[in-house]
C-alpha cells in the first residue's frame, strides 16, 4: 500500500499553472468542490463562466480507461441525453501537468431531485432508460465489470489483510462478510444469465442535479459494465412498500426506452451488500490520503465495525426475502 499523500503536490499554484498551460485566462478564483476520490475545483476565468477542473487520483485509472469514460459520456450527449461531459481543448479531453492528469467540464448547477415525487422518478427513469439503451449498443473494452469478485471477494481479501478491523471483532466481521457473500452468490444464481451493459455505475441522488428543465447526470468516474438495476436501486429508499412504489415509478419511465429484465430484482439487496463491503475497503485503501481521516473520523473506531456487522447480518436476511416484485 502506498503511503505518500496522492495529491500532496497539487497546490493552488500548480492547479492554476495547469490551466494557464492550456491557454485559459484564469483569474485566481478557486473553490474546492465536494469530492474525495479525485480533487475537483471550480475555477474562475476572465470574461467567461467558471469551469470545473477534475484532477484524477493517481494510479486509479489508466489514461485509456479515462478516455473511454469521456467517450461514453460524449456518446450519450450525442443522443441529447443530459450529461456533463469533458470539454475538448486543443483536441484533447485529458490533460497532464506536473504528474497530474485532469479534465475540464462546464459548470452546471442544480438541486437534489425530489425522489418522493412519482413524476420526478418517472422523469429520471426515462433518462436512465435512454442511457442504458445507448450503453447496451457496445461494451466497454477497458473499464471493469461490477460483479461479486471485484466488489466483494477482492475488497474482503484486502480488509482481511489490513489493520483497521479491531482484533476483537476481526473474526466476527470476516465471518459475517463471508456469509453475506454467500448470499450474494445465491442472488446471482437466482437471477441467472443477465445482460451486462455500460452504466453510470454510481447513480445516487448526489450525482443527479435538477433544474426547471429536468435532471442532468454528472460524475461518470465510476462508469463500468454491470446489470441495469445497479443504476436504479440507489434511488430507492424507505420501507419495502415504499421502495416497490418508487421502483414502479422509475420503471414506468425507464421502459419507454429500454426493456427491464425483472430477474435483476434478485440483485437489489446483493448489490447493496457488495457496496457495503466495497465501501469499507475503499475507506481503508484511501486512509493515507489526509482528506479521509478528516472526513471519516468514525472509520478508525470499533463502533464502525460493530455497525457493519449488524448491517451485513440484516443484508443476509434481506437477500433471502422475495424480490420487490414477483419475478
C-alpha positions, 0 to 999 in steps of 0.5 A: 500500500502506498503511503505518500499523500496522492495529491500532496503536490497539487497546490493552488499554484500548480492547479492554476499553472495547469490551466494557464498551460492550456491557454485559459485566462484564469483569474485566481478564483478557486473553490474546492468542490465536494469530492474525495476520490479525485480533487475537483475545483471550480475555477474562475476565468476572465470574461467567461463562466467558471469551469470545473477542473477534475484532477484524477487520483493517481494510479486509479485509472489508466489514461485509456480507461479515462478516455473511454469514460469521456467517450461514453459520456460524449456518446450519450450527449450525442443522443441529447441525453443530459450529461456533463461531459469533458470539454475538448481543448486543443483536441484533447479531453485529458490533460497532464501537468506536473504528474497530474492528469485532469479534465475540464467540464462546464459548470452546471448547477442544480438541486437534489431531485425530489425522489418522493415525487412519482413524476420526478422518478418517472422523469429520471427513469426515462433518462436512465432508460435512454442511457442504458439503451445507448450503453447496451449498443457496445461494451466497454473494452477497458473499464471493469465489470461490477460483479461479486469478485471485484466488489466483494471477494477482492475488497474482503481479501484486502480488509482481511489483510489490513489493520483497521478491523479491531482484533476483537471483532476481526473474526466476527466481521470476516465471518459475517462478510463471508456469509453475506457473500454467500448470499450474494452468490445465491442472488446471482444464481437466482437471477441467472444469465443477465445482460451486462451493459455500460452504466453510470455505475454510481447513480445516487441522488448526489450525482443527479442535479435538477433544474426547471428543465429536468435532471442532468447526470454528472460524475461518470468516474465510476462508469463500468459494465454491470446489470441495469438495476445497479443504476436504479436501486440507489434511488430507492429508499424507505420501507419495502412498500415504499421502495416497490412504489418508487421502483414502479415509478422509475420503471414506468419511465425507464421502459419507454426506452429500454426493456427491464429484465425483472430477474435483476430484482434478485440483485437489489439487496446483493448489490447493496451488500457488495457496496457495503463491503466495497465501501469499507475497503475503499475507506481503508485503501484511501486512509493515507490520503489526509482528506479521509481521516478528516472526513471519516473520523468514525472509520478508525473506531470499533463502533464502525465495525460493530455497525457493519456487522449488524448491517451485513447480518440484516443484508443476509436476511434481506437477500433471502426475502422475495424480490420487490416484485414477483419475478 
